[in-house]
Amino acid sequence: MKEAESQMPAEAAHARTTKVRGITIIPANEASWEDLELVLGPVKCHSVRCYCQRFKIPSSQWNFVDDDERAYLLRIQTDCEKPESGTTSGLVAYLDQQPVGWCAIEPRTAFPNLINSRMPWTGRDEDKDDDGVWAITCFIVRTGYRKRGITYELTRAAVEYAKQRGARAVEGYGMITTHGKEITWGELHVGSRNVFEAAGFRELTRPSKRRVVMRLDF
């Protein structure tokens, strides 16, 4: 896939800031690299500092890409520190001017490993190359700011963000949670079923006992 095919359209350059319950959410190209590092840098996913590359880097190459290169790829994909840019790959949440959260949101076609995975396609028959369907693939909230509803606000902001840029649907691939049963934060990087349901998504399929495909059609 060419790099240009994984980028958001030019309208993303000057998206309006969203403020909900004291949280400010902006496109990642308007954020600084320092802020992105504060949110994503300390997080280990799949035993490495993923920098939101698990759905981007082919599985055959994953073990040959180090932390620095994954960080470089994220920096290129977000086009951070370039508010005039027409490309980015996610949203950044601030609370009291501190960067506290991240949400990956792009056209579904921007995630090669998602397209090639069996997980989201079980029981479905549709065009995988339909770039009118967007995908929310990852959430990160900094330690000390979790369980405050930031993921819920990021989800709602991501829905509006995609809708304003011409998406006809948004999907998420959340975990099914059980009250009183703890799920490790690493597994919840994809979000929970409850988060998507609260934003108006409906359950589409259950490809496994713990994973659910959620979708919101506009």
ZIRAKA-V765187 format. One record per residue. OMEGA is omega in whole degrees, 0 to 359 (* if undefined). D_LAST is the distance of its C-alpha to the last C-alpha in Angstrom with 2 decimals. Layout:
omega=OMEGA d_last=D_LAST
omega=OMEGA d_last=D_LAST
This chain:
omega=179 d_last=26.78
omega=182 d_last=27.62
omega=183 d_last=27.01
omega=182 d_last=25.11
omega=181 d_last=22.53
omega=185 d_last=21.67
omega=176 d_last=21.17
omega=180 d_last=18.35
omega=186 d_last=18.38
omega=181 d_last=20.87
omega=182 d_last=18.59
omega=189 d_last=18.74
omega=187 d_last=22.34
omega=179 d_last=22.17
omega=182 d_last=19.11
omega=175 d_last=19.86
omega=179 d_last=21.32
omega=179 d_last=19.56
omega=180 d_last=22.07
omega=176 d_last=21.51
omega=177 d_last=24.61
omega=180 d_last=26.87
omega=175 d_last=24.82
omega=183 d_last=24.12
omega=183 d_last=21.50
omega=172 d_last=21.83
omega=186 d_last=20.99
omega=179 d_last=23.74
omega=177 d_last=25.32
omega=180 d_last=26.37
omega=176 d_last=28.05
omega=175 d_last=31.56
omega=178 d_last=32.57
omega=180 d_last=34.77
omega=178 d_last=31.84
omega=177 d_last=29.95
omega=180 d_last=33.21
omega=182 d_last=33.64
omega=187 d_last=30.35
omega=187 d_last=30.27
omega=184 d_last=33.96
omega=190 d_last=35.48
omega=174 d_last=32.95
omega=178 d_last=34.10
omega=185 d_last=31.72
omega=175 d_last=33.23
omega=177 d_last=36.60
omega=172 d_last=36.05
omega=193 d_last=34.51
omega=184 d_last=31.29
omega=175 d_last=29.75
omega=182 d_last=26.35
omega=187 d_last=27.65
omega=179 d_last=27.56
omega=183 d_last=24.56
omega=185 d_last=25.98
omega=179 d_last=29.69
omega=183 d_last=30.76
omega=181 d_last=32.43
omega=182 d_last=35.64
omega=189 d_last=35.89
omega=184 d_last=34.81
omega=181 d_last=38.38
omega=180 d_last=39.63
omega=183 d_last=37.38
omega=184 d_last=38.73
omega=182 d_last=37.27
omega=181 d_last=38.16
omega=177 d_last=36.42
omega=177 d_last=33.21
omega=179 d_last=33.40
omega=180 d_last=34.01
omega=178 d_last=30.99
omega=181 d_last=28.73
omega=178 d_last=30.39
omega=184 d_last=29.75
omega=181 d_last=26.11
omega=186 d_last=25.31
omega=183 d_last=27.60
omega=181 d_last=28.59
omega=178 d_last=30.91
omega=184 d_last=29.53
omega=179 d_last=27.33
omega=185 d_last=27.59
omega=176 d_last=26.20
omega=181 d_last=23.12
omega=173 d_last=22.68
omega=185 d_last=22.07
omega=179 d_last=20.76
omega=181 d_last=19.87
omega=178 d_last=20.19
omega=180 d_last=23.42
omega=177 d_last=24.00
omega=174 d_last=27.20
omega=184 d_last=29.08
omega=177 d_last=32.10
omega=176 d_last=31.87
omega=177 d_last=32.21
omega=187 d_last=29.76
omega=185 d_last=28.67
omega=181 d_last=25.47
omega=173 d_last=23.43
omega=176 d_last=19.98
omega=180 d_last=19.40
omega=180 d_last=16.00
omega=169 d_last=15.83
omega=184 d_last=14.52
omega=181 d_last=15.50
omega=179 d_last=18.27
omega=184 d_last=20.00
omega=184 d_last=21.21
omega=182 d_last=23.87
omega=175 d_last=25.04
omega=179 d_last=21.65
omega=184 d_last=21.44
omega=180 d_last=25.05
omega=176 d_last=24.92
omega=189 d_last=25.05
omega=186 d_last=23.32
omega=189 d_last=19.59
omega=179 d_last=20.40
omega=178 d_last=22.56
omega=182 d_last=21.74
omega=176 d_last=19.01
omega=180 d_last=19.39
omega=183 d_last=16.96
omega=180 d_last=17.48
omega=183 d_last=18.18
omega=178 d_last=18.40
omega=182 d_last=14.87
omega=172 d_last=14.32
omega=176 d_last=10.72
omega=179 d_last=10.21
omega=183 d_last=11.40
omega=170 d_last=13.67
omega=188 d_last=15.29
omega=186 d_last=18.81
omega=170 d_last=21.25
omega=171 d_last=22.19
omega=174 d_last=25.65
omega=183 d_last=27.24
omega=174 d_last=30.87
omega=181 d_last=33.62
omega=180 d_last=34.51
omega=183 d_last=31.02
omega=180 d_last=29.45
omega=175 d_last=28.57
omega=180 d_last=27.68
omega=183 d_last=23.92
omega=178 d_last=23.30
omega=178 d_last=21.10
omega=181 d_last=18.87
omega=176 d_last=18.68
omega=180 d_last=18.08
omega=180 d_last=15.06
omega=179 d_last=13.48
omega=180 d_last=14.62
omega=178 d_last=13.32
omega=180 d_last=9.68
omega=180 d_last=10.32
omega=180 d_last=12.43
omega=182 d_last=10.17
omega=181 d_last=7.50
omega=181 d_last=10.74
omega=171 d_last=11.99
omega=177 d_last=9.74
omega=175 d_last=7.89
omega=177 d_last=5.32
omega=175 d_last=5.68
omega=179 d_last=8.38
omega=172 d_last=11.42
omega=188 d_last=14.56
omega=192 d_last=17.96
omega=175 d_last=19.66
omega=174 d_last=23.07
omega=182 d_last=23.93
omega=179 d_last=26.23
omega=182 d_last=29.03
omega=178 d_last=30.42
omega=179 d_last=33.74
omega=185 d_last=33.41
omega=172 d_last=33.10
omega=183 d_last=30.99
omega=183 d_last=32.17
omega=180 d_last=30.13
omega=179 d_last=30.11
omega=183 d_last=28.22
omega=175 d_last=25.64
omega=179 d_last=24.73
omega=183 d_last=21.66
omega=179 d_last=20.72
omega=176 d_last=21.11
omega=182 d_last=19.10
omega=180 d_last=19.54
omega=181 d_last=18.00
omega=179 d_last=14.64
omega=180 d_last=14.90
omega=180 d_last=15.71
omega=176 d_last=12.50
omega=178 d_last=10.49
omega=174 d_last=10.44
omega=178 d_last=12.02
omega=180 d_last=15.03
omega=178 d_last=14.89
omega=172 d_last=18.50
omega=183 d_last=21.61
omega=176 d_last=23.40
omega=181 d_last=26.22
omega=186 d_last=27.65
omega=185 d_last=26.36
omega=181 d_last=23.14
omega=173 d_last=19.73
omega=181 d_last=16.57
omega=184 d_last=13.55
omega=176 d_last=9.91
omega=177 d_last=6.55
omega=180 d_last=3.80
omega=* d_last=0.00
